[in-house]
Amino acid sequence: MQVQNILKSKGSEGVVTVKPGTLVSDVTRTLAEHHIGSVVVSADGKRIDGILSERDIVRELAARGADCLSEPAETYMTRKIHTCARSDSADHVLAAMSEGRFRHMPVVEDGVLVGLITQGDVVKAKLGELAMEKNALEGMIMGH
């Protein structure tokens, strides 16, 4: 299974982005409103400047207290981003996420953000793939 299949199954909601100067308090509202775990930080909505996750924010809250909420997103965003392409395999993406210990990966084509997949998206797709294989094997065994 490829990343493009996972993106198709998610629909065309687009990627939630915030500008680098967006206050962390506003980022938390955005995360809550959209029921998501991270936002891509992008000045133009197309190129990735960084990514800021709920884990990043919680870590800063623990270290600095509520003062971090009045800082801009760029202060705490992860700048070294692992990305993938639509043609990448789900197995490759899941391995990269597991090895890097992150749960969100932007999908980029020609340097432009085209989607975002999560570890949960990949696992859901893999489970669906396994269920289809199971049904096919059961059909072969039963002679259908």
C-alpha positions in Angstrom: 0.0 0.0 0.0 1.2 3.5 -0.9 0.8 6.8 0.9 -1.4 8.0 -1.9 -4.0 5.3 -1.1 -4.0 6.4 2.6 -4.5 10.0 1.6 -7.4 9.1 -0.6 -9.1 7.2 2.2 -8.7 10.2 4.5 -10.7 12.4 2.1 -9.8 15.9 1.0 -9.9 17.9 4.3 -6.4 19.4 3.6 -3.7 20.0 6.1 -4.2 22.3 9.1 -1.4 24.9 9.1 -0.5 27.8 11.2 1.9 30.7 10.5 5.2 30.7 12.5 4.1 33.7 14.6 0.9 32.1 15.8 0.8 32.1 19.6 1.0 28.6 21.1 -2.2 29.3 23.0 -3.9 29.8 19.6 -2.3 26.6 18.3 -3.8 24.7 21.2 -7.3 26.0 20.2 -6.6 24.9 16.6 -5.6 21.5 17.7 -8.7 21.1 19.9 -11.1 22.5 17.3 -9.9 20.1 14.6 -9.4 17.2 16.9 -5.8 16.7 15.7 -2.4 16.1 17.4 -0.2 18.4 15.4 -0.1 21.3 13.0 2.3 22.1 10.2 3.9 25.5 10.7 4.1 27.3 7.3 4.4 30.9 6.4 2.6 30.3 3.0 0.6 27.2 3.6 2.7 25.3 1.0 6.2 25.1 2.3 7.0 23.5 5.6 8.8 25.6 8.2 8.2 23.1 11.0 5.7 21.0 12.9 4.3 21.6 16.4 2.6 18.7 18.2 0.6 18.4 21.4 3.5 16.5 22.8 5.8 19.5 22.1 3.5 21.8 23.9 3.0 19.6 26.9 6.8 19.2 27.2 7.2 23.0 27.2 4.4 23.5 29.7 6.2 21.1 32.0 9.5 22.8 31.5 8.5 26.5 31.4 5.0 26.7 32.7 2.1 28.6 31.2 4.4 31.4 29.9 5.2 29.2 26.9 1.6 29.7 25.7 2.3 33.3 24.9 5.3 32.4 22.7 5.1 32.0 18.9 4.8 28.5 17.4 8.2 28.8 15.7 9.8 28.9 19.2 8.9 25.3 20.0 8.3 23.7 16.5 10.4 20.9 15.3 12.4 22.2 12.4 14.0 19.0 11.1 11.0 17.3 9.5 10.8 13.8 8.1 8.5 13.9 5.0 7.3 11.3 2.6 6.0 11.3 -1.0 2.7 9.9 -2.3 4.6 7.0 -3.9 6.2 5.9 -0.6 5.0 2.6 0.9 3.1 2.5 4.1 5.7 0.1 5.5 8.5 2.6 4.8 6.5 5.4 6.5 5.6 3.3 9.5 9.2 2.2 10.0 10.4 5.8 9.8 7.8 6.9 12.3 8.7 4.1 14.7 12.4 4.7 14.4 12.1 8.5 14.8 9.5 8.2 17.5 7.0 10.6 15.9 3.4 10.2 14.9 2.8 12.7 12.1 4.5 12.9 8.7 3.9 15.6 6.1 3.5 14.4 2.5 5.4 16.6 0.1 5.6 16.7 -3.7 8.0 19.1 -5.5 8.6 20.8 -2.2 4.9 21.6 -1.6 2.8 20.2 1.2 0.1 17.9 -0.2 -1.1 16.0 2.9 -0.3 14.7 6.3 -0.5 11.1 7.5 -0.5 9.9 11.0 0.7 6.6 12.6 -2.9 5.8 13.2 -3.8 6.4 9.5 -1.0 3.9 8.5 -2.0 1.3 11.0 -5.7 1.6 10.0 -4.7 1.1 6.3 -2.5 -1.9 7.2 -5.3 -3.5 9.2 -7.7 -3.1 6.3 -5.2 -4.6 3.9 -4.7 -7.6 6.3 -8.4 -8.1 6.6 -8.8 -8.3 2.8 -5.9 -10.8 2.6 -7.5 -12.9 5.3 -10.8 -12.9 3.5 -9.2 -13.9 0.2 -7.3 -16.7 1.9 -10.4 -18.0 3.6 -12.2 -17.9 0.3 -9.4 -19.9 -1.3 -9.4 -22.5 1.5 -13.2 -22.9 1.4 -13.1 -23.1 -2.4 -15.1 -20.0 -3.2 
